[in-house]
Amino acid sequence: MIETFDAALVAVLASFIVPIEITLNSANTEIAPPDGIGQVLSNLLLKLVDSPVNALLTANYIGILSWAVIFGIAMREASKTSKNSKELLKTIADVTSKIVEWIINLAPFGILGLVFKTISDKGVGSLANYGILLVPLVTTMLFVAPVVNPLIAFFFMRRNPYSLVWNCLRVSGVTAFFTRNSATNIPVNMKLCHDLGLNPDTYSVSIPLGSTINMAGVAITINLLTLAAVNTLGIPVDFATAFVLSVVAAISACGASGIAGGSLLLIPVSCSLFGISNDIAIQVVGVGFVIGVI
């Protein structure tokens, strides 16, 4: 969680240093940006306590997530008294995950349509915008992996962490890049821990748990794309508001490893902090799908 938040904060700093913009169709959309950090926190609190029905009807993603947490805790407590209810909840979770996986698997067709639409409307030169967006995205990730992560490791280990970091990047980093899914990379990390002679009782718990919670790449992508949309729409952002965005992105990124590319669907959550409508947020999601393989 610390590493995810640090990565989100680095992404915010990168966006402040090198502001980037993306092509959005916002001509017919009214935007009501917040006046400052006070209104951002007020809107966030009101969305958190929204009713579940109204949250679903108005696409209040923050409210949906907060109620999902509440229902999850309640279902967990209820499942302790009945084995059948536990099996039912597991079945519902598996069915939901499979449906979302099917939808995400259709993303390549959507990407093809997005690229075709962009080229046909604005020409081949418009693809340069994606290249410009990739520069801070890749740079931030390259900074987090060999700089931020070793600093965190040194803080807890009190020894030079780079031999361990390079070994992890060499063994686990390659497969993580191509699978784009921390959950599918668990066996690789488990074998690496075994080869390093670590305690099985420790890594058998920490690796599956960490692969679900520690989603630095997701937090970076969410922040950079959201702030790119904010810069494009001309919405002023102070550092305090961006700090809140980092917290929201870090919390939202937890648990986003189940489906490759599914984390991009969290972008509307962060966009809602700045009063960006769902129509524009979905356009940002489309941009994320195009560059998501990176």
C-alpha positions in Angstrom: 0.0 0.0 0.0 2.9 2.4 0.8 4.5 1.6 -2.6 1.2 2.1 -4.4 0.6 5.5 -2.8 4.2 6.6 -3.4 3.8 5.6 -7.1 0.6 7.6 -7.3 2.3 10.6 -5.7 5.3 10.4 -8.2 2.8 10.3 -11.0 1.2 13.5 -9.7 4.6 15.2 -9.4 5.4 14.1 -13.0 2.2 15.6 -14.2 2.9 18.9 -12.5 6.4 19.0 -13.9 5.4 18.0 -17.5 1.7 18.8 -18.0 0.2 16.7 -20.8 -3.1 16.9 -22.7 -5.1 14.4 -24.7 -7.7 14.8 -27.4 -11.2 14.8 -26.0 -14.6 15.6 -27.4 -16.2 17.8 -24.8 -18.0 20.4 -27.0 -21.5 19.4 -25.8 -20.6 18.6 -22.2 -21.0 20.9 -19.3 -18.2 20.8 -16.7 -18.5 21.9 -13.1 -15.0 21.8 -11.6 -14.6 22.1 -7.8 -13.5 25.5 -6.4 -10.8 24.0 -4.2 -9.7 21.2 -1.9 -12.6 22.0 0.5 -15.2 21.3 -2.2 -13.4 18.3 -3.4 -13.4 16.7 0.1 -17.1 17.7 0.6 -18.1 16.2 -2.7 -16.1 13.0 -1.9 -17.8 12.7 1.5 -21.3 13.2 0.0 -20.6 10.6 -2.7 -19.4 8.1 -0.1 -22.6 8.3 1.9 -24.9 8.3 -1.1 -27.7 5.7 -1.2 -26.8 2.5 -3.1 -29.8 2.9 -5.5 -29.0 6.5 -6.3 -25.3 5.6 -6.7 -26.3 3.0 -9.4 -28.7 5.3 -11.1 -26.3 8.3 -11.3 -23.2 6.3 -11.9 -21.6 7.5 -8.7 -18.6 5.1 -8.7 -17.3 6.2 -5.4 -20.6 5.5 -3.7 -20.8 2.2 -5.5 -17.4 1.2 -4.2 -18.2 2.3 -0.7 -21.4 0.3 -0.6 -19.5 -2.7 -2.2 -17.1 -2.6 0.8 -20.0 -2.5 3.2 -21.9 -5.3 1.6 -18.6 -7.3 1.4 -18.0 -7.0 5.1 -21.6 -7.9 5.9 -21.5 -10.9 3.6 -18.3 -12.0 5.2 -19.9 -11.9 8.6 -23.0 -13.7 7.4 -20.9 -16.5 5.7 -19.3 -17.5 9.0 -22.6 -18.9 10.2 -23.5 -20.9 7.0 -21.3 -22.9 4.7 -24.0 -22.8 2.0 -24.0 -19.0 2.0 -20.2 -19.0 1.7 -20.4 -21.2 -1.4 -23.1 -19.0 -2.8 -21.1 -15.9 -2.4 -18.1 -17.5 -4.0 -20.2 -18.6 -7.0 -21.6 -15.1 -7.4 -18.1 -13.7 -7.2 -16.8 -16.2 -9.8 -19.7 -15.5 -12.1 -19.2 -11.7 -11.9 -15.5 -12.0 -12.5 -16.1 -14.2 -15.6 -18.6 -11.8 -17.0 -16.2 -8.8 -16.5 -13.4 -10.9 -18.0 -15.5 -11.5 -21.2 -16.2 -7.8 -21.5 -12.6 -6.9 -21.1 -11.6 -9.5 -23.7 -13.7 -7.5 -26.2 -11.4 -4.5 -25.6 -9.2 -5.2 -28.6 -12.2 -4.6 -30.9 -13.0 -1.4 -29.1 -9.3 -0.3 -29.4 -9.4 -1.0 -33.2 -12.5 1.2 -33.5 -11.0 3.9 -31.4 -7.8 4.0 -33.5 -9.7 3.9 -36.7 -12.0 6.7 -35.6 -9.0 8.8 -34.5 -7.1 8.3 -37.7 -10.1 8.9 -39.9 -11.1 12.1 -38.1 -7.7 13.7 -37.4 -5.2 11.9 -39.5 -2.2 9.7 -38.8 -0.5 12.6 -37.0 -3.0 12.3 -34.2 -1.3 9.1 -33.0 1.6 11.3 -31.9 -0.6 12.3 -28.9 -0.5 8.7 -27.7 3.3 8.8 -28.0 3.5 12.0 -26.0 1.3 10.4 -23.3 3.5 7.4 -23.1 6.7 9.4 -22.3 5.7 10.4 -18.7 3.9 7.1 -18.2 6.9 5.0 -19.0 9.3 7.4 -17.3 7.4 7.4 -14.1 7.2 3.6 -14.0 11.0 3.4 -14.7 11.6 5.8 -11.9 9.4 3.9 -9.4 10.9 0.5 -10.1 14.6 1.2 -9.6 14.4 4.3 -7.3 11.3 4.4 -5.2 11.0 0.7 -4.5 14.6 0.3 -3.4 14.2 3.2 -1.1 11.2 1.5 0.6 13.1 -1.7 0.7 16.2 0.0 2.3 14.0 1.7 4.9 12.8 -1.7 6.1 15.9 -3.9 5.4 18.6 -1.4 6.3 20.9 -2.9 3.7 21.6 -2.4 0.0 18.5 -3.7 -1.8 19.6 -3.4 -5.4 20.8 -7.0 -5.8 17.3 -8.2 -4.8 15.6 -5.5 -6.9 17.5 -6.5 -10.1 16.9 -10.2 -9.5 13.1 -9.6 -9.0 13.0 -7.4 -12.2 14.9 -10.0 -14.2 12.8 -13.0 -13.1 9.3 -11.5 -12.4 9.3 -8.2 -14.3 9.3 -9.7 -17.8 6.4 -12.0 -17.2 4.5 -9.2 -15.4 4.9 -6.9 -18.4 3.5 -9.3 -20.9 0.7 -10.8 -18.8 -0.4 -7.4 -17.5 -1.9 -9.2 -14.5 -0.3 -9.5 -11.1 -2.6 -12.5 -10.2 -1.3 -14.6 -13.1 2.3 -13.7 -12.0 1.9 -15.3 -8.6 3.5 -18.7 -9.5 6.6 -16.9 -10.8 7.0 -14.9 -7.7 6.4 -17.9 -5.5 9.1 -19.8 -7.3 11.4 -16.8 -6.9 10.8 -16.7 -3.2 11.5 -20.5 -3.0 14.8 -20.0 -4.9 15.8 -17.2 -2.6 15.3 -19.5 0.4 12.6 -17.5 2.1 10.2 -18.9 4.7 7.2 -20.6 2.9 4.9 -19.7 5.7 5.6 -16.0 5.0 5.6 -15.8 1.2 2.7 -18.1 0.7 0.6 -15.4 2.3 2.4 -12.2 1.3 2.8 -13.0 -2.4 -1.0 -13.6 -3.1 -2.0 -10.7 -0.9 0.6 -8.4 -2.3 -0.3 -9.2 -5.9 -3.8 -8.0 -5.2 -3.0 -4.9 -3.1 0.3 -3.6 -4.5 -0.8 -2.0 -7.8 1.7 0.8 -8.4 1.3 0.7 -12.2 -2.5 1.0 -11.9 -2.1 4.1 -9.6 0.3 5.7 -12.0 -1.9 5.1 -15.0 -5.1 6.4 -13.2 -3.4 9.6 -12.0 -1.6 10.5 -15.2 -4.7 9.9 -17.4 -6.9 11.8 -15.0 -4.6 14.8 -14.8 -4.2 14.7 -18.5 -7.9 15.1 -18.9 -7.9 17.8 -16.2 -5.2 19.7 -18.1 -7.1 19.3 -21.4 -10.3 20.7 -19.9 -8.5 23.6 -18.3 -9.5 22.7 -14.7 -7.2 24.2 -12.1 -5.6 21.8 -9.7 -3.6 22.6 -6.6 -1.3 20.1 -4.9 -3.7 19.4 -2.0 -6.4 18.2 -4.5 -3.8 16.2 -6.4 -2.7 14.6 -3.0 -6.3 13.5 -2.4 -6.3 12.1 -5.9 -3.3 10.0 -5.0 -5.0 8.7 -2.0 -8.1 7.8 -4.0 -6.1 6.2 -6.7 -4.0 4.1 -4.3 -7.1 2.8 -2.5 -9.0 2.2 -5.8 -6.0 0.4 -7.3 -6.1 -2.2 -4.5 -7.8 -5.4 -5.7 -7.6 -4.4 -9.4 -5.3 -7.2 -10.4 -8.0 -9.8 -11.2 -8.5 -8.9 -14.8 -5.9 -7.6 -17.3 -6.8 -4.0 -18.2 -9.8 -3.9 -15.7 -8.1 -1.2 -13.7 -8.8 1.4 -16.4 -12.4 1.2 -15.4 -11.4 3.0 -12.2 -10.6 6.1 -14.1 -14.2 7.5 -13.9 -13.8 7.3 -10.1 -10.8 9.7 -10.1 -12.3 11.9 -12.8 -15.4 12.4 -10.7 -13.3 14.3 -8.1 -12.9 17.1 -10.6 -16.5 17.2 -11.8 -15.7 15.5 -15.1 -18.7 13.8 -16.5 -18.9 10.1 -17.3 -19.1 10.8 -21.0 -15.6 12.4 -20.9 -14.3 9.9 -18.4 -15.1 7.0 -20.7 -13.2 8.7 -23.5 -10.2 8.8 -21.1 -10.8 5.1 -20.5 -10.6 4.5 -24.3 -7.3 6.3 -24.4 -6.1 4.1 -21.6 -7.1 0.9 -23.4 -5.1 2.0 -26.5 -1.9 2.5 -24.5 -2.7 -0.1 -21.8 -0.3 -2.7 -23.0 2.5 -0.5 -21.9 
